[in-house]
Amino acid sequence: MAFKPKSASIVFYVSDIVRTERFYNETLQLDLQRMEGAEPFWLSGRLEGGPDMVFFQMEGKRGDTPALVFDVTEGGIDDVVADLAAQGITIVTPVSEAPGGWSADFLDPDGFGLGLWQSGELPRSLKSL
C-alpha cells in the first residue's frame, strides 16, 4: 500500500488555550473554532490556501511541537502504520484514540516526529473489508 498524503495539519501543544485563542483570533485575526473532545477544549482553523492549524492545551517540549500531522483519507490508519513499520520506519506511538478519530506517530530518517490522523468515521483497516 502506498500512502500519499493529500492534506496535513500543524499541531501545537500550548500551556494556556484561552490565551492562545485570544492571540490567534484577535491579534492575528485568524478564525480558530473551539472544538469539543479534549479538556478543556481544542482549537482548529485553516489558513487560506494552507494547512489546518490545531491547538491542544497540554504539556509539550521543544522538538515535539509544533508537529506535522498527515490526514489519512484513503486506506485505513492501521494499514498505513503496518506498511510504514514493514519499511523499517520507527513507530513512536501506535494507533491510539484521538479527538474525532485515531492517531499514530512515527519518525522520519532524521528523527523528526510526524503524525497521522484519521477520522473515526472511516474504517481503521481496509484489509478486513
HUJO-V735754 format. One record per residue. RES is the residue in one small letter. SS is DSSP state (helix for helix, strand for strand, loop for the rest). PHI is phi in whole degrees, -180 to 180 (NA if undefined). NEAR is the number of other C-alpha atoms within 12 Angstrom. Layout:
<<RES,SS,PHI,NEAR> <RES,SS,PHI,NEAR>>
This chain:
<<m,loop,NA,19> <a,loop,-100,15> <f,loop,-94,22> <k,loop,-128,16> <p,loop,-62,21> <k,loop,-114,15> <s,loop,-153,23> <a,strand,-151,26> <s,strand,-125,29> <i,strand,-102,31> <v,strand,-109,32> <f,strand,-115,30> <y,strand,-101,25> <v,strand,-122,25> <s,loop,-84,19> <d,loop,-143,22> <i,helix,-66,30> <v,helix,-68,22> <r,helix,-62,17> <t,helix,-62,29> <e,helix,-58,31> <r,helix,-62,19> <f,helix,-61,16> <y,helix,-72,24> <n,helix,-78,20> <e,helix,-92,14> <t,helix,-74,13> <l,loop,-93,13> <q,loop,56,13> <l,loop,-88,21> <d,loop,-107,22> <l,loop,-85,28> <q,strand,-106,23> <r,strand,-73,23> <m,strand,-123,20> <e,loop,-94,15> <g,loop,120,16> <a,loop,-145,19> <e,loop,-97,16> <p,loop,-80,17> <f,loop,-169,24> <w,strand,-129,32> <l,strand,-115,37> <s,strand,-145,30> <g,strand,-163,26> <r,strand,-121,22> <l,loop,-74,19> <e,loop,-59,10> <g,loop,74,8> <g,loop,-127,13> <p,loop,-78,20> <d,strand,-70,27> <m,strand,-118,32> <v,strand,-128,36> <f,strand,-129,39> <f,strand,-120,35> <q,strand,-85,24> <m,loop,-170,20> <e,loop,-61,15> <g,loop,-148,18> <k,loop,-129,13> <r,strand,-55,13> <g,loop,107,14> <d,loop,-114,25> <t,strand,-152,25> <p,loop,-71,23> <a,strand,-123,30> <l,strand,-93,30> <v,strand,-122,33> <f,strand,-88,33> <d,strand,-81,32> <v,loop,-96,35> <t,loop,-116,27> <e,loop,-129,25> <g,loop,82,28> <g,loop,-102,34> <i,helix,-60,39> <d,helix,-62,32> <d,helix,-68,28> <v,helix,-64,38> <v,helix,-64,38> <a,helix,-63,26> <d,helix,-67,22> <l,helix,-61,28> <a,helix,-62,21> <a,helix,-65,13> <q,loop,-87,16> <g,loop,88,14> <i,loop,-73,23> <t,loop,-76,25> <i,strand,-93,29> <v,strand,-86,23> <t,strand,-128,22> <p,strand,-66,24> <v,strand,-55,27> <s,strand,-137,22> <e,strand,-65,20> <a,strand,-141,23> <p,loop,-54,24> <g,loop,80,18> <g,strand,171,24> <w,strand,-133,32> <s,strand,-142,32> <a,strand,-156,36> <d,strand,-126,33> <f,strand,-147,34> <l,strand,-113,25> <d,loop,-82,19> <p,loop,-60,13> <d,loop,-95,10> <g,loop,88,15> <f,loop,-77,22> <g,strand,-77,28> <l,strand,-127,34> <g,strand,-131,39> <l,strand,-126,44> <w,strand,-141,43> <q,strand,-134,37> <s,strand,-59,23> <g,loop,-68,22> <e,loop,-80,16> <l,loop,-98,21> <p,loop,-69,21> <r,loop,-67,30> <s,loop,-139,25> <l,loop,-98,16> <k,loop,-69,15> <s,loop,-89,10> <l,loop,-83,10>>
